Amino acid sequence: MKSLFLCLILLFTLAACESTPPGKPVTWDTLCVPENNDQQVAIEGYPYLPVTALVSDTMLIDLHEEPDREGRLISTSMTLGSGNNQMVEPPDDYTDDDLLIRAGDGTEIRTGQPMKVEGKVLYSETGCVLFAATAIVAVGGS
């Protein structure tokens, strides 16, 4: 019985440590399609804080196709924290200047700077959400 219990603990630990596979690169034209529902994808865009937000251990930000909030946008769920692949929680009365995202390599990404995000697509006929951003990469210059 004791060895069965230890085996179960080992299996749960290994499952928790399993890494997420890299996201399939998509374009803004191919992002929000039924085939991508529940799929890990990678998309480049420009992050901005939303007008209002619900904050817990995650927060939805707006990822735009083009700088200056232009083009299409998708809400992107970011984990809040001070580590890599996380977003620093903004104050209650935030402005665009309060956006700070740390890429996987520690590079700081601010409002309107290009980045690539990997996450799982949640598709519906009315739109999509990029859920649980697992990898963030700064793209190009600022």
C-alpha positions, 0 to 999 in steps of 0.5 A: 500500500505504501509503495502504491501511494509513493508511485501515485505521488511520483506520477502526479509530480511528473505530470505537474512538471510536464512542459507545455509544447511550443505554440503553433505559429499563427497569423492574425488571419488564422488565429481565431478559427474553430480548428485552433480551439483548445490548441497551443498557438504563438502570435505576435502583437502589441500589449495594452492595458484594458479600460477596466479589468478584473484582477486575481492571480491573472489579468486579461490584457489587450493584445493588438495586431498593430501599434497604437491599439490599431488592427484586431485585438484578442484578450490575453490572460497573463499570470501576475507576479514578478518572475519571467513570463509574468505581468506585474500587477498594476495599481488600482488606478492604472494608466498605460504607463503601468503595464510591465510584462517580463518575457521568458528571458527577463526582458521588460515589455511595456505598453505598445512594444512588440511581443510574441505570446504563446497560449491556448486559444479558447474559441467561440463564434463571437470571438477568441481569448488567448488563455494562460500565456505560457511563453512571452518573447520580446520582439525586435526593438522598442 
